Amino acid sequence: MGIFDKAKDALSQHSEHVDAGIEKVGDLVDERTGGKYAEHVDTGQDFASDRIGKHTEGEPESTPEQPV
């Protein structure tokens, strides 16, 4: 089992904690910047949540195949 398989397993087992962490970090950035970049932070949070969700649902990655 490779490191990426281990990461996917950890994400799938703790996805609710990962989502909460993404939200918490976004809120902290908003707080520290006075909401100046709130739209960008929200976009980043959505992107991160979507990417994490894809890996926990077992969808294939969009990485190029390695030559044999």
C-alpha positions as CSV (number, residue, x, y, z in Angstrom):
1,M,0.0,0.0,0.0
2,G,1.5,3.3,-1.1
3,I,1.4,6.6,0.7
4,F,-1.5,7.9,-1.5
5,D,-3.6,4.8,-0.7
6,K,-3.0,5.4,3.0
7,A,-3.9,9.1,2.7
8,K,-7.2,8.1,0.8
9,D,-8.0,5.6,3.6
10,A,-7.4,8.2,6.3
11,L,-9.5,10.8,4.4
12,S,-12.4,8.4,4.0
13,Q,-12.4,7.4,7.6
14,H,-12.2,11.0,8.9
15,S,-13.9,13.0,6.1
16,E,-16.2,14.9,8.6
17,H,-13.1,16.1,10.5
18,V,-11.4,17.1,7.3
19,D,-14.4,19.1,6.2
20,A,-14.6,20.8,9.6
21,G,-10.9,21.7,9.4
22,I,-11.3,23.2,5.9
23,E,-14.1,25.4,7.2
24,K,-12.2,26.3,10.3
25,V,-9.1,27.4,8.4
26,G,-11.3,29.4,6.0
27,D,-12.9,31.2,8.8
28,L,-9.6,31.9,10.4
29,V,-8.3,33.4,7.2
30,D,-11.4,35.6,6.9
31,E,-11.0,36.7,10.5
32,R,-7.3,37.6,10.0
33,T,-7.9,39.5,6.7
34,G,-11.0,41.2,7.9
35,G,-13.1,39.5,5.3
36,K,-11.1,41.2,2.5
37,Y,-10.6,38.0,0.6
38,A,-13.8,36.2,1.7
39,E,-14.9,35.4,-1.8
40,H,-11.6,33.9,-2.7
41,V,-11.4,32.0,0.6
42,D,-14.9,30.5,0.0
43,T,-13.9,29.5,-3.5
44,G,-10.8,27.7,-2.1
45,Q,-12.9,26.0,0.6
46,D,-15.4,24.7,-2.0
47,F,-12.5,23.5,-4.2
48,A,-10.8,21.7,-1.3
49,S,-14.0,20.1,-0.2
50,D,-14.8,18.9,-3.7
51,R,-11.3,17.5,-4.2
52,I,-11.4,15.7,-0.8
53,G,-14.9,14.4,-1.6
54,K,-13.8,12.9,-4.9
55,H,-10.9,11.0,-3.2
56,T,-13.1,9.6,-0.5
57,E,-15.8,8.5,-2.9
58,G,-13.3,6.3,-4.8
59,E,-13.4,8.3,-8.1
60,P,-10.3,7.9,-10.2
61,E,-7.6,10.6,-10.0
62,S,-6.9,12.8,-12.9
63,T,-3.2,12.1,-12.9
64,P,-1.4,11.0,-16.0
65,E,-0.6,7.4,-16.4
66,Q,3.0,6.2,-15.9
67,P,4.7,4.5,-18.8
68,V,5.2,0.8,-18.3
